[in-house]
Amino acid sequence: MATKEHSLYKLVSKDQAEAFAWSFEGPNTEAVLYPFQFPPIRPDEVRIQQTYFGLCYTDCHLVNQDWFPISYPSVPGHEILGHVVQRGDQVTQFQIGDLVGAGFIRDSCGKCKQCILGNDQLCGQVGNEHLIPIPKFGGFATHVQLPAKWAFPIPNTIPQHLAPPLLCAGITVYAPLKRHFGANKKVGILGIGGLGHLAIKFSATLGMQTTAISTSADKEDEARSYGATDFICTKNQEQMAKANGTFDMILSCASANTVDEFIAYTNLIKSGGDFVMVGIPALTKVELQLPFFALVVRQISFVGSLVGSRQENYEMLEFANKHKIYPTCEQFEFENFRGAYDKLLNGRPKYRCVVKVGNAPETLKQ
């Protein structure tokens, strides 16, 4: 059981709890059950009773302070799915009982330059309210409370147990693929994992020539089943040399560990092409230098991409629903959350971990 109390979420006994979360009380610690009561719901917020939620390696990075310091206790999680059970007075787009999902972005101001341009995922005007997992409680819980503007209606034709990763991994790869779309473009998807397997599906369905690029030669058949028309094993020097300078875009869903690896990946791109990075390594473990000479003389654009805007989320969900693009997931019960987290942190899940909440809110009170 939890021993550290969050300033906003009152730690209470199980029988008094409005919700239960899995909380971390420090880096590299085991999750503990945190029965709590919410702060009063704000006029623009909804409270969601989750049916399923997903785990992302970003959560591991955050908990273990791989990118920056955080405060504890921490309840991360940003692949949220469930039914609206309470709404603020100003919320009109959702009714009680609606099935909704939410991802990495918690809120945006709607008034700054980025919001006006449609890049509301880049809003910098809402401070600690911007991201779902920090410093407020995120999705590793039976219930979540957040601004309604960043909750999205989920079609009932998307299987609920496969929906949560779409709100993170799905939008993370769909948005840059759509922004850089070209009907005749040749796209390389680097890394066939939690992000990459969905990226292959989206890229191929969008109609681009899609090549899967992996360190594992035994993933070729699987990658082709997702829609890849070609496959490169990065350990095969002949395949890598043959592919040099042939791609309009590389979508990096995995991170290079050395400068030489990174140079080898950029060598695959045509002059004037794009290297788009969505996978972020632990900054405490990996230090890379950009191959500045190659980037400049070959005029390669090195681009970062943060999830997607609200509009891109709506488009992604519609596209995924229409074409039945779903993630490959392993499912865990809420009571076995530690097993799911350990599998993600120390194992190799195929490819996303999803937790079924079920009747946990009731049984945990007993």
Secondary structure, 3 states (H helix, E strand, C coil): CCCCCCCCCEECCHHHCCEEEEEECCCCCCCEEEEEECCCCCCCEEEEEEEEEEECHHHHHHHCCCCCCCCCCECCCCEEEEEEEEECCCCCCCCCCCEEEECCECCCCCCCHHHHCCCHHHCCCCHHHCECCCCCCCCCECEEEEEHHHEEECCCCCCHHHCHHHHCHHHHHHHHHHHCCCCCCEEEEECCCCCHHHHHHHHHHHCCEEEEEECCHHHHHHHHHCCCCEEEECCCHHHHHHHCCCEEEEEECCCCCCHHHHHHHHCCEEEEEEEEECCCCCCCCCCCCCCHHHHHHCCCEEEECCCCCHHHHHHHHHHHHHHCCCCCEEEEEHHHHHHHHHHHHHCCCCCEEEEECCCHHHHCCC
